Amino acid sequence: MVTLNRIYTRTGDGGDTRLATGETVRKTDLRVEAYGAVDETNALLGAARLHTEGDAALDPVLARIQNELFDLGADLATPERPGKDLAWTPLRILEGQVERLEREIDQLNEPLSPLTSFVLPGGSPAAAALHQARTVCRRAERDAVRLAAVEPVSPAALKYLNRLSDLLFVAARVANIPRGGDVLWTPGGTR
């Protein structure tokens, strides 16, 4: 259970923060960058959901993902330290969560036409917001991969970020269906 009685602590004023394990790290630490980008993705999904309210296909999926992004942030904020026991079981992303994203991608993608060009971010407000969330999710994935190069990161967490960006791409395409479909790139079309 999380209890937040005080919002400011002044402990970060010098550029440090604490991980879930209590370890102090710089706010520029790769781990903090990774879970920070996950938090940004979550905030952008909140903004996207302003435009998907009432969409029975997209909104419930995005609502669940917002919760799972907090789980992912907790996973990334709790480094694996072999030989150091924690007083609690760390929250980790599970393979089943990745598999559910894959099923949802397939379901959302089913009615869409095959692409003949790259998709430009835009169209409906929902699609534009979902594309923005997708690009930040890709940054979170790059940050997590960079972190994984120097210390352990849950493989399921890395997969989750990869699948989530794919889901957000497909969701943006679905959000553009009422507006006539994708906004496609025309290579060299403005020369």
Buried (B, 14 or more C-beta within 10 A) or exposed (E): EEEEEEEEEEEEEEEBBBBBBEBEBEEEBBBBBBBBBBBBBBBBBBBBBEBBEEBEBBBEBBBEBBEBBBBBBBBBBBBBEEEEEEEEEBBBBBEEBBEBBEEBBEEBBEEBEEEEEEBBBBBBBBBBBBBBBBBBBBBBBBBBBEBBEEEEBBEBBBBBBBBBBBBBBBBBBBBBBEBEEBBEEEEEEEE
